[in-house]
Amino acid sequence: MIKLRFFQRKDFQQLIKWLETPEFLLQWGGPNFQFPLTESQLENYLAGANKKGSELFVYSVIEQETRTLIGHISLGKIDRHNKSARIGKVLVGHRNGRGKGTGQTMMKEILQIAFNDLQLHRVSLGVFDFNTSAIRCYEKVGFRKEGLLRDARKNGDEYWSLWEMSMLDCEWSRDA
């Protein structure tokens, strides 16, 4: 079992260790972070987050039995008027935790917050087309592909394409 708790300064160094290459940082954080990831960047990331009425909630993923930090996830671009938000920064940090359903559990926990607690209508995310394990995970919890953003990010001399995916509250209610 896992639980989500707000991301804290004490979690910074573990997250920095997990994001050890420029490519991995780009996959996790998009163009908003520069390699190498620093505490200063993470301080800026948290500025204004995790408060009542915030547009961004940032979470650490904790394995309940061992109380170990095992991942990270965020719910951002929260638009209360249009009842929408975007999941981002999804990471199962410990490699031995991957492929065991941890990602699906994390997604279900964040969707519970989005649909049940915040009463949102639509939740979206973006995932690079080569990240097939993440795409499978998102589809298993009910996300649907909406379209491919071709050559959406530049990494060195190559471009990466990004699947845009979403879920509506009625799909969550049916699948929860």
CORWO-V310106 format. One record per residue. N is the residue number from 1. RES is the residue in one small letter. SS is DSSP state (H for helix, E for strand, L for the rest). PHI is phi in whole degrees, -180 to 180 (NA if undefined). Layout:
BEGIN
n:res:ss:phi
N:RES:SS:PHI
N:RES:SS:PHI
END
This chain:
BEGIN
n:res:ss:phi
1:m:L:NA
2:i:E:-125
3:k:E:-141
4:l:E:-101
5:r:E:-136
6:f:E:-56
7:f:L:-63
8:q:L:-127
9:r:H:-54
10:k:H:-65
11:d:H:-91
12:f:H:-56
13:q:H:-64
14:q:H:-65
15:l:H:-62
16:i:H:-59
17:k:H:-64
18:w:H:-67
19:l:L:-95
20:e:L:-91
21:t:L:-130
22:p:H:-59
23:e:H:-67
24:f:H:-68
25:l:H:-64
26:l:H:-63
27:q:H:-62
28:w:H:-76
29:g:H:-110
30:g:H:64
31:p:H:-78
32:n:H:-82
33:f:L:-126
34:q:L:-115
35:f:L:-83
36:p:L:-79
37:l:L:-63
38:t:L:-126
39:e:H:-62
40:s:H:-62
41:q:H:-63
42:l:H:-71
43:e:H:-60
44:n:H:-64
45:y:H:-58
46:l:H:-83
47:a:L:-58
48:g:L:82
49:a:L:-85
50:n:L:63
51:k:L:-119
52:k:L:-57
53:g:L:84
54:s:L:-63
55:e:L:-91
56:l:L:-144
57:f:E:-120
58:v:E:-117
59:y:E:-125
60:s:E:-95
61:v:E:-103
62:i:E:-114
63:e:E:-77
64:q:L:-64
65:e:L:-63
66:t:L:-98
67:r:L:58
68:t:E:-96
69:l:E:-73
70:i:E:-121
71:g:E:-171
72:h:E:-152
73:i:E:-162
74:s:E:-136
75:l:E:-124
76:g:E:-128
77:k:E:49
78:i:E:-72
79:d:E:-115
80:r:L:-71
81:h:L:-68
82:n:L:-89
83:k:L:57
84:s:E:-137
85:a:E:-160
86:r:E:-133
87:i:E:-83
88:g:E:-152
89:k:E:55
90:v:E:-79
91:l:E:-152
92:v:E:-95
93:g:L:-72
94:h:L:-78
95:r:H:-60
96:n:H:-73
97:g:H:-92
98:r:L:-83
99:g:L:78
100:k:L:-121
101:g:L:89
102:t:H:-62
103:g:H:-61
104:q:H:-63
105:t:H:-64
106:m:H:-59
107:m:H:-64
108:k:H:-63
109:e:H:-65
110:i:H:-72
111:l:H:-69
112:q:H:-60
113:i:H:-63
114:a:H:-64
115:f:H:-87
116:n:H:-86
117:d:H:-79
118:l:L:-89
119:q:L:57
120:l:L:-78
121:h:L:-102
122:r:E:-138
123:v:E:-128
124:s:E:-124
125:l:E:-160
126:g:E:-125
127:v:E:-145
128:f:E:-65
129:d:L:-62
130:f:L:-86
131:n:L:-88
132:t:H:-65
133:s:H:-67
134:a:H:-67
135:i:H:-60
136:r:H:-59
137:c:H:-58
138:y:H:-65
139:e:H:-67
140:k:H:-63
141:v:L:-90
142:g:L:115
143:f:L:-71
144:r:E:-121
145:k:E:-71
146:e:E:-104
147:g:E:175
148:l:E:-103
149:l:E:-90
150:r:E:-71
151:d:E:47
152:a:E:-78
153:r:E:-132
154:k:E:-100
155:n:E:-128
156:g:L:64
157:d:L:-98
158:e:E:-120
159:y:E:-115
160:w:E:-113
161:s:E:-96
162:l:E:-130
163:w:E:-80
164:e:E:-96
165:m:E:-131
166:s:E:-152
167:m:E:-143
168:l:E:-103
169:d:H:-59
170:c:H:-67
171:e:H:-74
172:w:H:-67
173:s:H:-58
174:r:H:-72
175:d:H:-97
176:a:L:-72
END
